[in-house]
Amino acid sequence: MNVSDAVASRRSIRQYLDRPVDQAVLRRVLEKAQNAPSGGNTQPWNAVMITGEPLERLKALVADTIPQGSAAYSAEYPVYPAELEGRYAASRFGVGEAMYASLGIPREDKAQRLGMFRKNFRAFDAPVLMLVHTPRYMGLPQWSDIGMWLQTVLLLLREEGLDSCAQEAWAIYQKQIREVVALPDDHIFFCGVAIGWGDRDAAINGFPVPRESLDNVVRWEGF
């Protein structure tokens, strides 16, 4: 698979096949991803890969916590800015509505929508969850570096035929994550990444995700 095919076929997958992922494949992907760029070669990314019993323990803990509502949230950063507006807000709203429409869940069916939201915290039943963290003192440039590394990982997973879903939603349960996984106290938790063999025939993995036209996001000068 070339880079263009990997980019074109990568999407956030929210339903996976019941099929394990070989650790050797993941190690190969992550070793290649170490070539991702970072300012000053700081390489600010850190991750824990979990599967099996630790993953099931985390999912069970969060499932027990969810009924407590927002009282149990302890996010270390806002996933979306409060000021989100215009095309940015429209894109976020639109993809959510398209996802629920693919499942036949109307807006007024709050129970089913909540049920779908809770699947985030099962990593959509993917067999592997990557937990990404970095030292708290890292600034915006280093977070950008982590993003470049993450995209490199996601594309290399596609090269292996694997699928993924980057999940910032896990940030609201970083306290529960720390009860299961020993993250350094001086590190901030960033996101989870569900990894596995995607069920590409599932409706939730096929709804359209429109992108802005190039001319809406790029201005050309001097060409």
KEKE-943901 format. One record per residue: residue number from 1; residue in three letters; z, x, y of N, C-alpha, C in turn. Coordinates in steps of 0.001 Angstrom, whole numbers, plus 500000, padded with zeros to 6 digits. Example, Ala and Ser with C-alpha at 12.3 -4.5 7.8 and 13.67 -1.06 7.14 Angstrom:
<sites>
{site 1, 'ALA', {507800, 513190, 494310}, {507800, 512300, 495500}, {507800, 513200, 496700}}
{site 2, 'SER', {507080, 512850, 497750}, {507140, 513670, 498940}, {507870, 512900, 500030}}
</sites>
This chain:
<sites>
{site 1, 'MET', {500000, 500849, 498815}, {500000, 500000, 500000}, {500000, 500891, 501244}}
{site 2, 'ASN', {499028, 500663, 502150}, {499036, 501446, 503378}, {499986, 500824, 504400}}
{site 3, 'VAL', {500184, 501503, 505517}, {501154, 501047, 506513}, {500766, 499679, 507072}}
{site 4, 'SER', {499489, 499484, 507351}, {499041, 498201, 507904}, {499335, 497049, 506951}}
{site 5, 'ASP', {499118, 497259, 505654}, {499405, 496207, 504668}, {500904, 495937, 504582}}
{site 6, 'ALA', {501702, 496994, 504669}, {503147, 496818, 504618}, {503637, 496026, 505825}}
{site 7, 'VAL', {503113, 496340, 507006}, {503496, 495616, 508218}, {503074, 494153, 508125}}
{site 8, 'ALA', {501844, 493924, 507649}, {501314, 492555, 507583}, {502042, 491699, 506553}}
{site 9, 'SER', {502498, 492309, 505460}, {503114, 491528, 504390}, {504632, 491459, 504490}}
{site 10, 'ARG', {505222, 492248, 505387}, {506676, 492199, 505546}, {507070, 490948, 506327}}
{site 11, 'ARG', {508059, 490236, 505824}, {508655, 489121, 506526}, {510081, 488972, 506036}}
{site 12, 'SER', {510881, 488232, 506757}, {512256, 488009, 506334}, {512260, 487043, 505152}}
{site 13, 'ILE', {512679, 487532, 504003}, {512661, 486749, 502767}, {514044, 486161, 502520}}
{site 14, 'ARG', {514072, 484833, 502266}, {515339, 484122, 502134}, {515512, 483446, 500769}}
{site 15, 'GLN', {514718, 483881, 499795}, {514921, 483446, 498411}, {514374, 484538, 497502}}
{site 16, 'TYR', {515187, 484939, 496521}, {514853, 486084, 495676}, {514836, 485714, 494203}}
{site 17, 'LEU', {514105, 486498, 493440}, {514080, 486340, 491998}, {515338, 486954, 491390}}
{site 18, 'ASP', {515742, 486444, 490259}, {516909, 486966, 489552}, {516482, 488209, 488779}}
{site 19, 'ARG', {516350, 489292, 489514}, {515824, 490532, 488945}, {516496, 491706, 489654}}
{site 20, 'PRO', {517140, 492607, 488924}, {517851, 493721, 489562}, {516893, 494726, 490196}}
{site 21, 'VAL', {517433, 495537, 491072}, {516668, 496597, 491727}, {517196, 497936, 491240}}
{site 22, 'ASP', {516294, 498783, 490773}, {516661, 500098, 490250}, {517204, 500975, 491383}}
{site 23, 'GLN', {518357, 501569, 491160}, {518944, 502455, 492170}, {518001, 503601, 492520}}
{site 24, 'ALA', {517240, 504078, 491539}, {516326, 505192, 491795}, {515261, 504806, 492825}}
{site 25, 'VAL', {514825, 503545, 492791}, {513841, 503073, 493768}, {514460, 503055, 495164}}
{site 26, 'LEU', {515676, 502547, 495256}, {516359, 502500, 496548}, {516598, 503905, 497094}}
{site 27, 'ARG', {516993, 504808, 496230}, {517206, 506187, 496673}, {515899, 506793, 497179}}
{site 28, 'ARG', {514799, 506524, 496496}, {513502, 507040, 496931}, {513150, 506511, 498322}}
{site 29, 'VAL', {513366, 505210, 498525}, {513089, 504595, 499828}, {513948, 505235, 500915}}
{site 30, 'LEU', {515232, 505361, 500664}, {516152, 505854, 501689}, {515939, 507336, 501976}}
{site 31, 'GLU', {515554, 508092, 500965}, {515261, 509503, 501209}, {514040, 509655, 502102}}
{site 32, 'LYS', {513014, 508843, 501869}, {511824, 508888, 502725}, {512159, 508431, 504145}}
{site 33, 'ALA', {513030, 507405, 504254}, {513374, 506856, 505561}, {514149, 507847, 506417}}
{site 34, 'GLN', {514700, 508889, 505799}, {515401, 509907, 506584}, {514477, 510616, 507569}}
{site 35, 'ASN', {513166, 510427, 507410}, {512201, 511007, 508343}, {512002, 510151, 509590}}
{site 36, 'ALA', {512720, 509039, 509693}, {512606, 508182, 510879}, {513031, 508966, 512116}}
{site 37, 'PRO', {512408, 508686, 513273}, {512750, 509434, 514483}, {514095, 509001, 515069}}
{site 38, 'SER', {514721, 509933, 515774}, {515933, 509615, 516532}, {516072, 510618, 517663}}
{site 39, 'GLY', {516598, 510144, 518790}, {516741, 511012, 519944}, {517625, 512214, 519652}}
{site 40, 'GLY', {517092, 513408, 519904}, {517855, 514623, 519639}, {518176, 514839, 518181}}
{site 41, 'ASN', {517479, 514113, 517299}, {517707, 514195, 515861}, {519150, 513842, 515499}}
{site 42, 'THR', {519749, 512901, 516260}, {521139, 512524, 516005}, {521318, 511754, 514709}}
{site 43, 'GLN', {520279, 511014, 514273}, {520334, 510247, 513018}, {521626, 509419, 512940}}
{site 44, 'PRO', {521793, 508444, 513861}, {523077, 507738, 513969}, {523326, 506661, 512924}}
{site 45, 'TRP', {522405, 506477, 511992}, {522553, 505416, 510996}, {523463, 505834, 509844}}
{site 46, 'ASN', {524207, 504854, 509358}, {525041, 504997, 508162}, {524952, 503682, 507406}}
{site 47, 'ALA', {525034, 503737, 506091}, {524905, 502505, 505309}, {525685, 502592, 504010}}
{site 48, 'VAL', {526077, 501427, 503531}, {526675, 501281, 502204}, {525796, 500303, 501437}}
{site 49, 'MET', {525389, 500676, 500238}, {524568, 499817, 499386}, {525479, 499186, 498337}}
{site 50, 'ILE', {525503, 497853, 498278}, {526365, 497213, 497285}, {525564, 496238, 496419}}
{site 51, 'THR', {525993, 496130, 495190}, {525410, 495198, 494235}, {526508, 494837, 493226}}
{site 52, 'GLY', {526199, 493965, 492303}, {527147, 493662, 491238}, {528487, 493149, 491726}}
{site 53, 'GLU', {529569, 493680, 491146}, {530916, 493167, 491426}, {531312, 493259, 492901}}
{site 54, 'PRO', {531088, 494377, 493594}, {531461, 494412, 495014}, {530732, 493357, 495848}}
{site 55, 'LEU', {529469, 493140, 495563}, {528709, 492129, 496302}, {529246, 490736, 496012}}
{site 56, 'GLU', {529533, 490452, 494759}, {530074, 489135, 494408}, {531447, 488923, 495043}}
{site 57, 'ARG', {532238, 489978, 495123}, {533559, 489870, 495737}, {533441, 489576, 497235}}
{site 58, 'LEU', {532489, 490240, 497892}, {532276, 489977, 499314}, {531816, 488545, 499544}}
{site 59, 'LYS', {530864, 488086, 498738}, {530362, 486723, 498901}, {531468, 485699, 498680}}
{site 60, 'ALA', {532321, 485934, 497696}, {533414, 485005, 497415}, {534425, 484982, 498558}}
{site 61, 'LEU', {534728, 486150, 499103}, {535685, 486232, 500208}, {535171, 485487, 501432}}
{site 62, 'VAL', {533898, 485694, 501766}, {533339, 485018, 502938}, {533235, 483515, 502686}}
{site 63, 'ALA', {532888, 483117, 501462}, {532820, 481686, 501140}, {534179, 481020, 501339}}
{site 64, 'ASP', {535247, 481731, 501001}, {536591, 481195, 501202}, {536959, 481142, 502682}}
{site 65, 'THR', {536329, 482015, 503472}, {536653, 482121, 504897}, {535884, 481113, 505745}}
{site 66, 'ILE', {534670, 480783, 505357}, {533801, 479926, 506161}, {534472, 478613, 506575}}
{site 67, 'PRO', {535202, 477905, 505682}, {535826, 476645, 506096}, {536802, 476777, 507267}}
{site 68, 'GLN', {537249, 478000, 507548}, {538164, 478206, 508676}, {537445, 478135, 510020}}
{site 69, 'GLY', {536116, 478099, 509981}, {535343, 477973, 511206}, {535424, 479200, 512097}}
{site 70, 'SER', {535238, 478974, 513399}, {535165, 480081, 514353}, {536482, 480860, 514449}}
{site 71, 'ALA', {537578, 480262, 513985}, {538862, 480968, 514017}, {538830, 482222, 513157}}
{site 72, 'ALA', {537917, 482251, 512175}, {537832, 483400, 511272}, {536802, 484425, 511725}}
{site 73, 'TYR', {536049, 484098, 512795}, {535031, 485032, 513271}, {535697, 486220, 513953}}
{site 74, 'SER', {535110, 487377, 513772}, {535615, 488567, 514450}, {534451, 489517, 514710}}
{site 75, 'ALA', {533397, 488972, 515312}, {532201, 489772, 515564}, {532495, 490871, 516579}}
{site 76, 'GLU', {531936, 492042, 516347}, {532166, 493162, 517255}, {531138, 493206, 518390}}
{site 77, 'TYR', {530139, 492353, 518338}, {529142, 492292, 519408}, {528454, 490935, 519337}}
{site 78, 'PRO', {527911, 490421, 520446}, {527172, 489158, 520405}, {525795, 489378, 519782}}
{site 79, 'VAL', {525457, 488573, 518795}, {524165, 488730, 518129}, {523020, 488397, 519082}}
{site 80, 'TYR', {523205, 487384, 519916}, {522199, 487022, 520921}, {522861, 486999, 522290}}
{site 81, 'PRO', {522140, 487424, 523335}, {522716, 487354, 524680}, {522835, 485911, 525152}}
{site 82, 'ALA', {523891, 485621, 525897}, {524099, 484268, 526411}, {522983, 483866, 527370}}
{site 83, 'GLU', {522344, 484860, 527977}, {521305, 484589, 528979}, {519918, 484397, 528376}}
{site 84, 'LEU', {519797, 484390, 527060}, {518488, 484269, 526414}, {517752, 483043, 526940}}
{site 85, 'GLU', {516520, 483225, 527417}, {515768, 482118, 528005}, {514282, 482371, 527861}}
{site 86, 'GLY', {513487, 481413, 528387}, {512041, 481556, 528400}, {511440, 481729, 527028}}
{site 87, 'ARG', {510446, 482590, 526938}, {509747, 482765, 525661}, {510649, 483355, 524591}}
{site 88, 'TYR', {511664, 484110, 524997}, {512575, 484699, 524026}, {513394, 483606, 523330}}
{site 89, 'ALA', {513917, 482696, 524122}, {514683, 481580, 523556}, {513775, 480650, 522763}}
{site 90, 'ALA', {512563, 480430, 523271}, {511618, 479542, 522582}, {511248, 480093, 521218}}
{site 91, 'SER', {511063, 481391, 521131}, {510710, 482002, 519847}, {511848, 481860, 518852}}
{site 92, 'ARG', {513069, 482079, 519329}, {514222, 481954, 518443}, {514363, 480513, 517947}}
{site 93, 'PHE', {514253, 479550, 518851}, {514377, 478146, 518477}, {513247, 477739, 517527}}
{site 94, 'GLY', {512039, 478191, 517838}, {510865, 477791, 517060}, {510910, 478250, 515624}}
{site 95, 'VAL', {511365, 479486, 515385}, {511384, 479987, 514008}, {512433, 479252, 513188}}
{site 96, 'GLY', {513550, 478875, 513833}, {514568, 478110, 513123}, {514060, 476740, 512714}}
{site 97, 'GLU', {513372, 476070, 513632}, {512832, 474748, 513323}, {511768, 474824, 512235}}
{site 98, 'ALA', {510944, 475872, 512266}, {509910, 476040, 511236}, {510541, 476265, 509867}}
{site 99, 'MET', {511631, 477014, 509840}, {512318, 477271, 508571}, {512865, 475971, 507986}}
{site 100, 'TYR', {513565, 475187, 508803}, {514131, 473938, 508299}, {513028, 472947, 507920}}
{site 101, 'ALA', {511940, 472955, 508674}, {510822, 472062, 508349}, {510222, 472411, 506996}}
{site 102, 'SER', {510172, 473712, 506664}, {509612, 474129, 505375}, {510448, 473603, 504222}}
{site 103, 'LEU', {511728, 473331, 504490}, {512643, 472822, 503470}, {512804, 471308, 503539}}
{site 104, 'GLY', {512139, 470696, 504518}, {512252, 469254, 504669}, {513611, 468799, 505159}}
{site 105, 'ILE', {514264, 469636, 505952}, {515595, 469305, 506478}, {515461, 468904, 507940}}
{site 106, 'PRO', {515662, 467634, 508268}, {515517, 467192, 509660}, {516679, 467686, 510522}}
{site 107, 'ARG', {516482, 467668, 511832}, {517488, 468152, 512779}, {518810, 467417, 512632}}
{site 108, 'GLU', {518733, 466113, 512347}, {519963, 465323, 512293}, {520778, 465551, 511010}}
{site 109, 'ASP', {520208, 466229, 510033}, {520921, 466473, 508780}, {521745, 467752, 508920}}
{site 110, 'LYS', {522873, 467642, 509580}, {523707, 468802, 509873}, {524276, 469431, 508604}}
{site 111, 'ALA', {524577, 468607, 507615}, {525191, 469124, 506392}, {524247, 470075, 505662}}
{site 112, 'GLN', {522969, 469654, 505510}, {522021, 470524, 504816}, {521723, 471782, 505625}}
{site 113, 'ARG', {521673, 471626, 506940}, {521425, 472802, 507787}, {522580, 473786, 507680}}
{site 114, 'LEU', {523791, 473281, 507640}, {524940, 474152, 507469}, {524904, 474830, 506102}}
{site 115, 'GLY', {524478, 474084, 505085}, {524364, 474659, 503755}, {523374, 475810, 503732}}
{site 116, 'MET', {522269, 475650, 504458}, {521279, 476722, 504523}, {521837, 477912, 505278}}
{site 117, 'PHE', {522558, 477631, 506366}, {523163, 478719, 507143}, {524125, 479525, 506272}}
{site 118, 'ARG', {524868, 478847, 505412}, {525836, 479539, 504567}, {525163, 480486, 503580}}
{site 119, 'LYS', {523898, 480223, 503253}, {523192, 481108, 502332}, {523026, 482508, 502916}}
{site 120, 'ASN', {523102, 482612, 504256}, {523104, 483943, 504866}, {524179, 484805, 504224}}
{site 121, 'PHE', {525325, 484192, 503966}, {526488, 484945, 503516}, {526590, 485019, 501995}}
{site 122, 'ARG', {525486, 484668, 501351}, {525260, 485006, 499952}, {524134, 486034, 499857}}
{site 123, 'ALA', {523722, 486552, 501063}, {522567, 487455, 501128}, {521356, 486803, 500480}}
{site 124, 'PHE', {521304, 485460, 500580}, {520211, 484670, 499987}, {520047, 484965, 498500}}
{site 125, 'ASP', {521158, 485361, 497863}, {521193, 485687, 496437}, {520307, 486877, 496068}}
{site 126, 'ALA', {520068, 487736, 497044}, {519395, 489005, 496739}, {520351, 489870, 495914}}
{site 127, 'PRO', {519830, 490725, 495039}, {520706, 491529, 494177}, {521381, 492701, 494878}}
{site 128, 'VAL', {520884, 493071, 496062}, {521418, 494230, 496785}, {521637, 493850, 498245}}
{site 129, 'LEU', {522742, 494330, 498805}, {523003, 494154, 500228}, {523309, 495520, 500825}}
{site 130, 'MET', {522560, 495880, 501856}, {522818, 497124, 502585}, {523636, 496779, 503825}}
{site 131, 'LEU', {524739, 497501, 504034}, {525629, 497274, 505162}, {525506, 498469, 506102}}
{site 132, 'VAL', {525058, 498216, 507324}, {524720, 499282, 508270}, {525815, 499410, 509324}}
{site 133, 'HIS', {526228, 500638, 509597}, {527277, 500878, 510590}, {527019, 502192, 511309}}
{site 134, 'THR', {527725, 502391, 512422}, {527533, 503603, 513234}, {528800, 503845, 514049}}
{site 135, 'PRO', {529066, 505075, 514485}, {530235, 505329, 515315}, {530246, 504452, 516570}}
{site 136, 'ARG', {531427, 503992, 516954}, {531548, 503078, 518083}, {531059, 503676, 519399}}
{site 137, 'TYR', {531144, 504990, 519527}, {530757, 505597, 520802}, {529244, 505693, 520995}}
{site 138, 'MET', {528476, 505388, 519956}, {527020, 505449, 520087}, {526545, 504438, 521138}}
{site 139, 'GLY', {525549, 504850, 521924}, {525043, 504010, 523004}, {523758, 503291, 522648}}
{site 140, 'LEU', {523174, 502638, 523637}, {521949, 501866, 523417}, {520817, 502713, 522844}}
{site 141, 'PRO', {520603, 503949, 523300}, {519525, 504742, 522703}, {519717, 504954, 521197}}
{site 142, 'GLN', {520975, 505163, 520777}, {521219, 505385, 519347}, {521039, 504096, 518541}}
{site 143, 'TRP', {521391, 502949, 519140}, {521132, 501681, 518460}, {519627, 501472, 518297}}
{site 144, 'SER', {518858, 501917, 519288}, {517405, 501855, 519160}, {516928, 502738, 518009}}
{site 145, 'ASP', {517545, 503912, 517884}, {517209, 504808, 516765}, {517484, 504131, 515423}}
{site 146, 'ILE', {518620, 503417, 515340}, {518944, 502713, 514099}, {517887, 501664, 513797}}
{site 147, 'GLY', {517390, 500994, 514844}, {516328, 500013, 514650}, {515058, 500641, 514094}}
{site 148, 'MET', {514714, 501831, 514587}, {513523, 502516, 514071}, {513722, 502904, 512609}}
{site 149, 'TRP', {514934, 503344, 512282}, {515230, 503674, 510885}, {515153, 502431, 510010}}
{site 150, 'LEU', {515724, 501322, 510488}, {515684, 500082, 509710}, {514263, 499635, 509432}}
{site 151, 'GLN', {513406, 499666, 510452}, {512018, 499259, 510230}, {511336, 500178, 509223}}
{site 152, 'THR', {511654, 501463, 509287}, {511095, 502402, 508315}, {511532, 502022, 506900}}
{site 153, 'VAL', {512815, 501686, 506746}, {513327, 501266, 505438}, {512605, 500003, 504964}}
{site 154, 'LEU', {512477, 499014, 505840}, {511861, 497744, 505445}, {510415, 497937, 505005}}
{site 155, 'LEU', {509679, 498783, 505699}, {508275, 499010, 505326}, {508170, 499801, 504018}}
{site 156, 'LEU', {509068, 500749, 503813}, {509059, 501493, 502554}, {509453, 500604, 501384}}
{site 157, 'LEU', {510321, 499633, 501622}, {510638, 498660, 500567}, {509396, 497877, 500183}}
{site 158, 'ARG', {508591, 497494, 501166}, {507339, 496777, 500868}, {506406, 497661, 500054}}
{site 159, 'GLU', {506351, 498939, 500367}, {505508, 499859, 499603}, {505888, 499845, 498128}}
{site 160, 'GLU', {507169, 499622, 497853}, {507665, 499561, 496474}, {507515, 498163, 495876}}
{site 161, 'GLY', {506995, 497215, 496660}, {506849, 495840, 496189}, {508083, 494989, 496417}}
{site 162, 'LEU', {509086, 495564, 497061}, {510341, 494860, 497316}, {510291, 494082, 498632}}
{site 163, 'ASP', {511240, 493169, 498784}, {511360, 492383, 500002}, {512758, 492540, 500576}}
{site 164, 'SER', {512927, 492025, 501796}, {514203, 492218, 502474}, {514383, 491181, 503570}}
{site 165, 'CYS', {515599, 491127, 504079}, {515900, 490305, 505257}, {517028, 490990, 506010}}
{site 166, 'ALA', {516732, 491470, 507206}, {517763, 492057, 508052}, {518634, 490930, 508601}}
{site 167, 'GLN', {519948, 491049, 508442}, {520867, 489955, 508739}, {521975, 490384, 509696}}
{site 168, 'GLU', {521740, 490193, 510974}, {522807, 490444, 511948}, {523923, 489409, 511815}}
{site 169, 'ALA', {523619, 488277, 511143}, {524628, 487227, 510961}, {525899, 487756, 510319}}
{site 170, 'TRP', {525777, 488780, 509471}, {526961, 489329, 508806}, {527973, 489882, 509809}}
{site 171, 'ALA', {527535, 490157, 511036}, {528436, 490764, 512023}, {529647, 489893, 512316}}
{site 172, 'ILE', {529515, 488578, 512166}, {530651, 487715, 512490}, {531753, 487816, 511441}}
{site 173, 'TYR', {531416, 488352, 510274}, {532421, 488522, 509223}, {532669, 490000, 508920}}
{site 174, 'GLN', {532581, 490828, 509964}, {532806, 492259, 509742}, {534219, 492542, 509238}}
{site 175, 'LYS', {535188, 491708, 509621}, {536557, 491902, 509146}, {536626, 491737, 507634}}
{site 176, 'GLN', {535946, 490724, 507112}, {535937, 490495, 505664}, {535171, 491608, 504945}}
{site 177, 'ILE', {534096, 492085, 505575}, {533342, 493192, 504987}, {534249, 494400, 504813}}
{site 178, 'ARG', {535068, 494673, 505818}, {535965, 495827, 505772}, {537053, 495677, 504702}}
{site 179, 'GLU', {537333, 494447, 504283}, {538305, 494251, 503208}, {537729, 494633, 501848}}
{site 180, 'VAL', {536400, 494617, 501769}, {535733, 494920, 500495}, {535163, 496329, 500480}}
{site 181, 'VAL', {534639, 496760, 501617}, {533972, 498061, 501724}, {534724, 498921, 502737}}
{site 182, 'ALA', {534968, 500148, 502395}, {535729, 501047, 503267}, {534839, 501626, 504362}}
{site 183, 'LEU', {534680, 500874, 505452}, {533971, 501397, 506615}, {534971, 502151, 507495}}
{site 184, 'PRO', {534559, 503266, 508093}, {535493, 504000, 508966}, {535976, 503121, 510120}}
{site 185, 'ASP', {537242, 503247, 510475}, {537799, 502443, 511564}, {537107, 502707, 512889}}
{site 186, 'ASP', {536600, 503925, 513069}, {535953, 504262, 514333}, {534451, 503982, 514315}}
{site 187, 'HIS', {534000, 503180, 513325}, {532604, 502767, 513262}, {532498, 501273, 513552}}
{site 188, 'ILE', {531402, 500889, 514181}, {531105, 499484, 514412}, {530114, 499015, 513353}}
{site 189, 'PHE', {530360, 497840, 512809}, {529426, 497275, 511835}, {528249, 496665, 512586}}
{site 190, 'PHE', {527034, 496934, 512119}, {525835, 496425, 512790}, {525236, 495229, 512077}}
{site 191, 'CYS', {524754, 495420, 510849}, {524061, 494318, 510177}, {524039, 494529, 508672}}
{site 192, 'GLY', {523704, 493460, 507975}, {523415, 493542, 506554}, {521913, 493466, 506348}}
{site 193, 'VAL', {521445, 493941, 505218}, {520035, 493806, 504834}, {519983, 493367, 503379}}
{site 194, 'ALA', {519534, 492137, 503146}, {519329, 491651, 501782}, {518082, 492318, 501211}}
{site 195, 'ILE', {518176, 492794, 499975}, {517069, 493528, 499356}, {516867, 493030, 497925}}
{site 196, 'GLY', {515624, 492765, 497573}, {515320, 492355, 496208}, {513853, 492033, 496040}}
{site 197, 'TRP', {513573, 491364, 494942}, {512202, 490939, 494639}, {512052, 489510, 495148}}
{site 198, 'GLY', {511308, 489333, 496208}, {511190, 488029, 496835}, {510442, 487013, 495986}}
{site 199, 'ASP', {510915, 485776, 496043}, {510182, 484666, 495425}, {509149, 484206, 496446}}
{site 200, 'ARG', {507991, 484795, 496389}, {506967, 484553, 497401}, {506359, 483160, 497301}}
{site 201, 'ASP', {506626, 482444, 496224}, {506119, 481078, 496084}, {507066, 480045, 496690}}
{site 202, 'ALA', {508267, 480452, 497064}, {509238, 479525, 497636}, {508807, 479109, 499038}}
{site 203, 'ALA', {508976, 477831, 499354}, {508551, 477308, 500650}, {509196, 478048, 501805}}
{site 204, 'ILE', {510458, 478416, 501644}, {511163, 479068, 502734}, {510629, 480463, 503025}}
{site 205, 'ASN', {509854, 481003, 502097}, {509269, 482326, 502302}, {507807, 482265, 502742}}
{site 206, 'GLY', {507344, 481060, 503102}, {505935, 480959, 503463}, {505651, 480262, 504778}}
{site 207, 'PHE', {506687, 479792, 505480}, {506416, 479077, 506732}, {505889, 480041, 507796}}
{site 208, 'PRO', {505077, 479543, 508735}, {504487, 480417, 509752}, {505529, 480945, 510729}}
{site 209, 'VAL', {505373, 482200, 511080}, {506239, 482830, 512081}, {505330, 483384, 513172}}
{site 210, 'PRO', {504973, 482563, 514158}, {504005, 482994, 515175}, {504535, 484130, 516032}}
{site 211, 'ARG', {503644, 484990, 516456}, {503989, 486107, 517337}, {503321, 485902, 518699}}
{site 212, 'GLU', {503928, 486458, 519716}, {503353, 486397, 521054}, {502026, 487157, 521065}}
{site 213, 'SER', {501100, 486676, 521901}, {499839, 487404, 522050}, {500117, 488746, 522723}}
{site 214, 'LEU', {499315, 489729, 522409}, {499513, 491069, 522940}, {499545, 491067, 524463}}
{site 215, 'ASP', {498681, 490274, 525082}, {498603, 490267, 526544}, {499847, 489671, 527196}}
{site 216, 'ASN', {500668, 488959, 526417}, {501918, 488429, 526964}, {503037, 489458, 526972}}
{site 217, 'VAL', {502866, 490532, 526219}, {503951, 491509, 526100}, {503558, 492923, 526548}}
{site 218, 'VAL', {502266, 493163, 526736}, {501810, 494503, 527125}, {500913, 494398, 528342}}
{site 219, 'ARG', {501176, 495233, 529329}, {500306, 495347, 530512}, {499601, 496697, 530483}}
{site 220, 'TRP', {498316, 496708, 530783}, {497510, 497924, 530716}, {497195, 498406, 532128}}
{site 221, 'GLU', {497398, 499676, 532367}, {497060, 500247, 533665}, {496375, 501586, 533452}}
{site 222, 'GLY', {495330, 501842, 534245}, {494651, 503124, 534209}, {493678, 503297, 533060}}
{site 223, 'PHE', {493361, 502193, 532353}, {492398, 502277, 531238}, {491019, 501817, 531696}}
</sites>
